[in-house]
Amino acid sequence: MFAARGIAISLSVFVMVYCALSLVIACGWRRLWVGAQRRSIRRAASMLFALRMLPFMMAALITAALTVPSFLVLEPRAIDEPVGGVSLALGACGLILGVAGILNATMALRKASRAVAEWARGAKAVESVGSVPVLTISTASPAMIATGILRPRILDSGAARQQLSGAELQASLNHELAHVRRGDNLKKLLMRIVAFPGMSGLEAAWLERTEMAADDAAVATTRDALDLAAALIKLSRMLPEAGAADLTAAFVHGPASAVHARVERLLEWSEEHGVAAGKHSQRYGLRCGIAATIVGIAVVVLTYNQLLVQVHAATEWLVR
């Protein structure tokens, strides 16, 4: 019974923190986003992903670092106390959320695997970009796409290669390579695991900024930016990316307005602005991350015992 109470309380705390934070972020992320839009695209994309994963990470951290230790240390083992109805109901909700997330991710993986297997049937390996193999597929759609998580590949169609010049093709491949290096397909899988109602707007904003961040990573000069813009225009006129799976990164992605915005950014790109923004973003992000980590660790270390007592007192009603 002691173990059952511990599991029920842990799941209850997890689901309460997870749902509460998810609701707050689903309702308020746009207010935070107004200020974040003044920052670099890469940093904005990272912030949106962090916001999307924050409810799960905080719920898991609070459960593992506070709820479980407080129960193991302060809960008497000799008392044969039944599990309360509230705790059982919340624990069941936690199990349902976990199972639903795993099923959602499994279905997305299966859909992506079937789509990639169909596209790659009869594909020919032509080159590699940054150790990532590039395969040319026989179908016209998708024109270019990054697939896979553990073993990533870039697929491009023969039709796309015919449309693009050598420089445009290389810029497009560099864009897809940026998706691979940033682990964007893995991030999409994590979002499927933590699916929650009302998060579609945040996820769409993240997808848009992720494409722009990959554009920025693919260019180093004004010439590169113009080549990538030309590739976007040419490939957007081809067949639409029909059937593109969730866990893939298509070169031409989203509505025409999103593609138009990417082209405009690339046409306005300047080498001096790109280098300065990248360096500033890295320095600022590193400093903020180090400062936040030090402050968080210090607060937890200084108040840990008191936190355990307070958490145990707060969870006592769950077993009643």
DOKE-257761 format. One record per residue (C-alpha): residue number from 1; z, y, x. Coordinates in nm, 3 decimals. Each point is the difference from the previous one (the first is absolute). Layout:
BEGIN
(atom NUM (Z Y X)),
...
***
This chain:
BEGIN
(atom 1 (0.000 0.000 0.000)),
(atom 2 (0.069 0.235 0.293)),
(atom 3 (-0.356 -0.040 0.128)),
(atom 4 (-0.144 0.044 -0.351)),
(atom 5 (0.194 0.324 -0.047)),
(atom 6 (-0.119 0.127 0.337)),
(atom 7 (-0.365 -0.074 -0.075)),
(atom 8 (0.023 0.155 -0.347)),
(atom 9 (0.166 0.317 0.130)),
(atom 10 (-0.246 0.034 0.289)),
(atom 11 (-0.299 -0.035 -0.232)),
(atom 12 (0.157 0.241 -0.248)),
(atom 13 (0.051 0.272 0.260)),
(atom 14 (-0.349 -0.054 0.135)),
(atom 15 (-0.170 0.032 -0.339)),
(atom 16 (0.207 0.305 -0.101)),
(atom 17 (-0.076 0.190 0.321)),
(atom 18 (-0.363 -0.111 0.002)),
(atom 19 (-0.073 0.098 -0.362)),
(atom 20 (0.192 0.328 0.020)),
(atom 21 (-0.177 0.116 0.316)),
(atom 22 (-0.338 -0.120 -0.131)),
(atom 23 (0.042 0.206 -0.315)),
(atom 24 (0.102 0.308 0.202)),
(atom 25 (-0.300 -0.031 0.231)),
(atom 26 (-0.244 -0.082 -0.281)),
(atom 27 (0.108 0.317 -0.181)),
(atom 28 (0.048 0.234 0.296)),
(atom 29 (-0.236 -0.094 0.283)),
(atom 30 (-0.248 0.273 -0.094)),
(atom 31 (0.258 0.272 0.072)),
(atom 32 (0.054 -0.138 0.349)),
(atom 33 (-0.374 -0.036 0.039)),
(atom 34 (-0.061 0.374 -0.045)),
(atom 35 (0.177 0.074 0.326)),
(atom 36 (-0.138 -0.302 0.183)),
(atom 37 (-0.361 0.108 -0.057)),
(atom 38 (0.048 0.274 0.258)),
(atom 39 (0.056 -0.264 0.269)),
(atom 40 (-0.257 -0.211 0.183)),
(atom 41 (-0.189 -0.260 -0.201)),
(atom 42 (0.138 -0.288 0.204)),
(atom 43 (0.356 0.120 -0.045)),
(atom 44 (-0.055 0.054 -0.371)),
(atom 45 (-0.132 -0.355 -0.038)),
(atom 46 (0.302 -0.136 0.188)),
(atom 47 (0.235 0.203 -0.220)),
(atom 48 (-0.159 -0.131 -0.320)),
(atom 49 (0.027 -0.359 0.121)),
(atom 50 (0.363 0.056 0.100)),
(atom 51 (0.073 0.142 -0.347)),
(atom 52 (-0.167 -0.299 -0.163)),
(atom 53 (0.207 -0.250 0.202)),
(atom 54 (0.324 0.201 -0.007)),
(atom 55 (0.150 -0.159 -0.317)),
(atom 56 (-0.042 -0.354 0.133)),
(atom 57 (0.119 0.087 0.352)),
(atom 58 (0.307 0.191 -0.119)),
(atom 59 (0.090 -0.269 -0.254)),
(atom 60 (-0.031 -0.271 0.264)),
(atom 61 (0.196 0.203 0.257)),
(atom 62 (0.286 0.085 -0.236)),
(atom 63 (0.021 -0.360 -0.120)),
(atom 64 (-0.009 -0.156 0.347)),
(atom 65 (0.210 0.258 0.188)),
(atom 66 (0.260 0.090 -0.265)),
(atom 67 (0.006 -0.221 -0.309)),
(atom 68 (-0.005 -0.342 0.166)),
(atom 69 (0.251 0.087 0.278)),
(atom 70 (0.239 0.169 -0.245)),
(atom 71 (-0.003 -0.305 -0.224)),
(atom 72 (0.049 -0.248 0.286)),
(atom 73 (0.283 0.200 0.159)),
(atom 74 (0.190 0.136 -0.300)),
(atom 75 (-0.062 -0.244 -0.287)),
(atom 76 (0.277 -0.265 -0.029)),
(atom 77 (-0.142 -0.350 0.030)),
(atom 78 (0.291 -0.166 -0.176)),
(atom 79 (-0.059 0.174 -0.333)),
(atom 80 (-0.216 -0.207 -0.235)),
(atom 81 (-0.151 0.297 -0.183)),
(atom 82 (-0.303 -0.048 -0.226)),
(atom 83 (-0.317 0.199 0.049)),
(atom 84 (-0.024 0.292 -0.243)),
(atom 85 (-0.279 0.039 -0.253)),
(atom 86 (-0.118 0.330 0.146)),
(atom 87 (-0.024 -0.153 0.345)),
(atom 88 (-0.187 -0.301 -0.131)),
(atom 89 (-0.249 0.218 -0.189)),
(atom 90 (-0.064 0.228 0.296)),
(atom 91 (-0.025 -0.298 0.234)),
(atom 92 (-0.258 -0.157 -0.228)),
(atom 93 (-0.197 0.325 0.004)),
(atom 94 (0.012 -0.004 0.380)),
(atom 95 (-0.138 -0.354 0.007)),
(atom 96 (-0.275 0.095 -0.244)),
(atom 97 (-0.097 0.300 0.213)),
(atom 98 (-0.011 -0.217 0.312)),
(atom 99 (-0.207 -0.274 -0.160)),
(atom 100 (-0.237 0.253 -0.160)),
(atom 101 (-0.053 0.173 0.335)),
(atom 102 (-0.074 -0.326 0.179)),
(atom 103 (-0.243 -0.110 -0.273)),
(atom 104 (-0.172 0.339 0.004)),
(atom 105 (-0.044 -0.014 0.377)),
(atom 106 (-0.117 -0.363 -0.014)),
(atom 107 (-0.264 0.082 -0.261)),
(atom 108 (-0.122 0.297 0.205)),
(atom 109 (-0.024 -0.220 0.311)),
(atom 110 (-0.193 -0.268 -0.187)),
(atom 111 (-0.238 0.258 -0.148)),
(atom 112 (-0.062 0.153 0.342)),
(atom 113 (-0.048 -0.341 0.164)),
(atom 114 (-0.256 -0.108 -0.259)),
(atom 115 (-0.189 0.329 0.027)),
(atom 116 (-0.007 -0.007 0.381)),
(atom 117 (-0.108 -0.366 0.004)),
(atom 118 (-0.288 0.086 -0.232)),
(atom 119 (-0.105 0.303 0.206)),
(atom 120 (0.027 -0.181 0.334)),
(atom 121 (-0.207 -0.300 -0.108)),
(atom 122 (-0.277 -0.023 0.256)),
(atom 123 (0.128 0.307 0.189)),
(atom 124 (-0.096 0.049 0.364)),
(atom 125 (0.231 0.132 0.269)),
(atom 126 (-0.179 0.289 0.167)),
(atom 127 (0.262 0.182 0.207)),
(atom 128 (0.365 0.096 0.021)),
(atom 129 (0.172 0.336 -0.024)),
(atom 130 (0.335 0.030 0.175)),
(atom 131 (0.037 -0.383 0.005)),
(atom 132 (-0.069 -0.015 -0.377)),
(atom 133 (-0.308 -0.215 -0.076)),
(atom 134 (-0.284 0.157 -0.197)),
(atom 135 (-0.206 -0.224 -0.229)),
(atom 136 (-0.327 0.091 -0.169)),
(atom 137 (-0.023 -0.137 -0.354)),
(atom 138 (-0.309 -0.070 -0.204)),
(atom 139 (0.106 0.182 -0.318)),
(atom 140 (-0.060 0.374 -0.039)),
(atom 141 (0.350 0.058 -0.139)),
(atom 142 (0.251 0.062 0.145)),
(atom 143 (-0.183 0.219 0.249)),
(atom 144 (0.293 -0.001 0.243)),
(atom 145 (0.354 -0.125 -0.043)),
(atom 146 (0.306 -0.101 0.204)),
(atom 147 (0.158 -0.326 -0.114)),
(atom 148 (0.290 -0.219 0.099)),
(atom 149 (0.358 0.061 0.110)),
(atom 150 (0.088 -0.254 0.271)),
(atom 151 (-0.361 -0.053 0.106)),
(atom 152 (-0.183 0.322 -0.091)),
(atom 153 (-0.377 0.023 -0.008)),
(atom 154 (-0.249 0.272 -0.076)),
(atom 155 (-0.291 -0.095 -0.223)),
(atom 156 (-0.315 0.208 -0.026)),
(atom 157 (-0.322 -0.065 -0.185)),
(atom 158 (-0.345 -0.017 0.154)),
(atom 159 (-0.106 0.269 -0.246)),
(atom 160 (0.270 0.234 0.133)),
(atom 161 (-0.113 -0.056 0.358)),
(atom 162 (-0.354 0.090 -0.095)),
(atom 163 (0.115 0.325 -0.161)),
(atom 164 (0.216 0.123 0.289)),
(atom 165 (-0.086 0.123 0.345)),
(atom 166 (0.181 -0.147 0.298)),
(atom 167 (0.250 0.287 0.018)),
(atom 168 (0.061 -0.008 -0.377)),
(atom 169 (0.059 -0.375 0.008)),
(atom 170 (0.248 0.034 0.286)),
(atom 171 (0.189 0.277 -0.182)),
(atom 172 (0.019 -0.217 -0.313)),
(atom 173 (0.129 -0.297 0.200)),
(atom 174 (0.261 0.223 0.164)),
(atom 175 (0.115 0.105 -0.348)),
(atom 176 (0.049 -0.362 -0.101)),
(atom 177 (0.172 -0.074 0.331)),
(atom 178 (0.248 0.278 -0.077)),
(atom 179 (0.090 -0.179 -0.325)),
(atom 180 (0.061 -0.320 0.196)),
(atom 181 (0.215 0.167 0.264)),
(atom 182 (0.210 0.180 -0.261)),
(atom 183 (0.054 -0.324 -0.191)),
(atom 184 (-0.126 0.146 -0.327)),
(atom 185 (-0.080 -0.338 -0.156)),
(atom 186 (0.354 -0.119 0.075)),
(atom 187 (0.137 0.319 -0.158)),
(atom 188 (-0.204 -0.072 -0.312)),
(atom 189 (0.150 -0.350 -0.014)),
(atom 190 (0.353 0.142 0.029)),
(atom 191 (-0.076 0.237 -0.288)),
(atom 192 (-0.104 -0.298 -0.213)),
(atom 193 (0.335 -0.167 0.076)),
(atom 194 (0.198 0.305 -0.111)),
(atom 195 (-0.219 0.083 -0.301)),
(atom 196 (0.178 0.225 -0.250)),
(atom 197 (-0.123 0.185 -0.312)),
(atom 198 (-0.091 0.364 0.053)),
(atom 199 (-0.091 -0.027 0.369)),
(atom 200 (-0.378 -0.001 -0.043)),
(atom 201 (-0.031 0.375 0.064)),
(atom 202 (0.193 -0.020 0.325)),
(atom 203 (-0.203 -0.301 0.114)),
(atom 204 (-0.328 0.176 -0.081)),
(atom 205 (0.108 0.305 0.201)),
(atom 206 (0.094 -0.228 0.291)),
(atom 207 (-0.339 -0.172 -0.012)),
(atom 208 (-0.181 0.335 0.008)),
(atom 209 (0.201 0.127 0.298)),
(atom 210 (-0.035 -0.333 0.178)),
(atom 211 (-0.379 0.029 -0.013)),
(atom 212 (0.018 0.354 0.139)),
(atom 213 (0.242 -0.112 0.273)),
(atom 214 (-0.244 -0.275 0.100)),
(atom 215 (-0.276 0.262 0.009)),
(atom 216 (0.208 0.213 0.237)),
(atom 217 (0.079 -0.298 0.222)),
(atom 218 (-0.370 -0.090 0.023)),
(atom 219 (-0.116 0.336 0.137)),
(atom 220 (0.071 0.172 0.330)),
(atom 221 (-0.273 0.265 0.003)),
(atom 222 (-0.189 0.212 -0.247)),
(atom 223 (-0.303 -0.225 0.055)),
(atom 224 (0.207 -0.304 -0.104)),
(atom 225 (0.113 0.179 -0.315)),
(atom 226 (-0.358 0.085 -0.094)),
(atom 227 (-0.111 -0.360 0.063)),
(atom 228 (0.281 -0.134 -0.219)),
(atom 229 (-0.083 0.248 -0.276)),
(atom 230 (-0.364 -0.105 0.012)),
(atom 231 (0.101 -0.367 -0.021)),
(atom 232 (0.217 0.074 -0.303)),
(atom 233 (-0.283 0.178 -0.177)),
(atom 234 (-0.252 -0.276 0.073)),
(atom 235 (0.224 -0.294 -0.093)),
(atom 236 (0.131 0.171 -0.313)),
(atom 237 (-0.357 0.003 -0.130)),
(atom 238 (-0.029 -0.375 0.036)),
(atom 239 (0.126 -0.257 -0.249)),
(atom 240 (0.362 0.061 -0.108)),
(atom 241 (0.275 -0.208 0.158)),
(atom 242 (0.009 -0.238 -0.295)),
(atom 243 (0.278 -0.256 0.008)),
(atom 244 (0.184 0.147 0.299)),
(atom 245 (0.339 -0.169 0.009)),
(atom 246 (0.335 0.177 0.014)),
(atom 247 (0.088 -0.116 0.350)),
(atom 248 (-0.315 0.128 0.171)),
(atom 249 (-0.102 0.340 0.134)),
(atom 250 (-0.353 0.098 -0.105)),
(atom 251 (-0.171 0.279 0.192)),
(atom 252 (-0.119 0.165 -0.322)),
(atom 253 (0.300 -0.009 -0.230)),
(atom 254 (0.104 0.178 -0.318)),
(atom 255 (-0.182 0.238 -0.233)),
(atom 256 (-0.284 0.226 0.108)),
(atom 257 (0.239 0.298 0.013)),
(atom 258 (0.212 -0.176 0.264)),
(atom 259 (-0.306 -0.077 0.213)),
(atom 260 (-0.115 0.361 -0.039)),
(atom 261 (0.341 0.126 0.118)),
(atom 262 (-0.018 -0.224 0.308)),
(atom 263 (-0.348 0.127 0.085)),
(atom 264 (0.112 0.363 -0.035)),
(atom 265 (0.297 -0.060 0.232)),
(atom 266 (-0.223 -0.158 0.262)),
(atom 267 (-0.252 0.283 -0.017)),
(atom 268 (0.284 0.250 0.058)),
(atom 269 (0.161 -0.206 0.278)),
(atom 270 (0.060 0.173 0.331)),
(atom 271 (0.097 -0.164 0.327)),
(atom 272 (0.272 0.253 0.082)),
(atom 273 (0.162 -0.031 -0.342)),
(atom 274 (-0.007 -0.380 0.006)),
(atom 275 (0.165 -0.031 0.343)),
(atom 276 (0.265 0.264 -0.072)),
(atom 277 (0.090 -0.144 -0.339)),
(atom 278 (0.026 -0.353 0.138)),
(atom 279 (0.232 0.101 0.286)),
(atom 280 (0.218 0.216 -0.224)),
(atom 281 (0.029 -0.274 -0.259)),
(atom 282 (0.103 -0.260 0.259)),
(atom 283 (0.263 0.225 0.161)),
(atom 284 (0.144 0.118 -0.330)),
(atom 285 (0.007 -0.349 -0.152)),
(atom 286 (0.168 -0.151 0.307)),
(atom 287 (0.270 0.267 0.014)),
(atom 288 (0.077 -0.026 -0.371)),
(atom 289 (0.011 -0.380 0.017)),
(atom 290 (0.239 -0.003 0.297)),
(atom 291 (0.227 0.265 -0.155)),
(atom 292 (0.015 -0.174 -0.338)),
(atom 293 (0.074 -0.337 0.164)),
(atom 294 (0.283 0.139 0.215)),
(atom 295 (0.161 0.182 -0.292)),
(atom 296 (-0.030 -0.303 -0.229)),
(atom 297 (0.151 -0.240 0.255)),
(atom 298 (0.285 0.241 0.076)),
(atom 299 (0.090 0.044 -0.367)),
(atom 300 (-0.002 -0.373 -0.068)),
(atom 301 (0.207 -0.085 0.310)),
(atom 302 (0.265 0.262 -0.074)),
(atom 303 (0.040 -0.085 -0.369)),
(atom 304 (-0.096 -0.370 -0.015)),
(atom 305 (0.341 -0.143 -0.087)),
(atom 306 (0.056 0.260 -0.271)),
(atom 307 (-0.348 -0.062 -0.136)),
(atom 308 (0.071 -0.372 -0.030)),
(atom 309 (0.316 0.068 -0.200)),
(atom 310 (-0.177 0.243 -0.232)),
(atom 311 (-0.297 -0.230 -0.053)),
(atom 312 (0.230 -0.293 -0.081)),
(atom 313 (0.195 0.212 -0.248)),
(atom 314 (-0.322 0.118 -0.163)),
(atom 315 (-0.132 -0.355 -0.040)),
(atom 316 (0.320 -0.146 -0.143)),
(atom 317 (-0.109 0.075 -0.357)),
(atom 318 (-0.314 -0.209 0.046)),
(atom 319 (0.199 -0.325 0.003)),
(atom 320 (0.215 0.086 -0.298)),
***
